[in-house]
């Protein structure tokens, strides 16, 4: 299961239900995907197929929607 947190700018931001416990979000774009850590700081963990411009835009959106991502994480992974 991979619930969608939100969609914006041609990206889908989502979680995998059975993955590592460190707070992060996956981003799927038209040309590839990326994973961003939210702890201890927001940073790119890895990416495949996305251009630097797409990664920068995805990072901006993660930063802009950090509170939404954290709230969705806490609802999806209680405890």
N, C-alpha and C positions, 0 to 999 in steps of 0.2 A: 504494500500500500504506500502511495506517495501523495499525501494531501497537498493540494495547491494552497499556498498562503495568499498570493495575489498575482495578478498579471498586469504588466505595464510596459510600454515602450517596445512591444514585440517580444518580451521575455515572460517566462513563467517561473515563479519563485516557489519552491516546494521543499518538502522533507521526504526522506525515506524513513519508514516506520521502524525498521530494524537496522540501525546503524550505530555508530559510536555516540557516546553520551555528550561529547563536547558540542556546545551550541554552534550551529552552522546552518547554512541554507544553500540549496542547489539552485542553479539558474540555468534554464534552457532557453537558448535563442535559436534563430533560424539556421545559423551556421555551426552551432556547437553548444557546449555547455561549460559551466564553471561551478566551483564550490567556494564559498566564502566562510571563513571563521568569523564569529562574532565575539569570541572570547579568546584570549584576554583583550584583544582589540580587533576591529574589523579589518580583515586582510584577505587577499586572494590565497586560497589553499592550492587550487589547481584549475587548469582550464584546458579544453580541447576544442579546436576549430574556431574559436572566437577571435576576432581581430582585437588589436589593442584598443581601438575606439569602442568596440562592443563591451570589452571588459571594463573600461572606464565608465561607460554608461551604466552597466550592471552594478558596479561598485557604488556609483552615485545613488542609484535607487535603493541599494541595501542600506546605505547610510541614511537616506531620507526616510525609509520605512523601518528603521531598526526597532522601534517600539512595537510595530505591528508584528514583525517577525518574532520578537521575544515573547509577546503575548500568545501568539499562535503556538510557539514551541512549548510554553508552559501549559497550555490547554491540551496539546497533543501528547506531551510527555509529562504527565503529572508526577510529582514526587521528586 
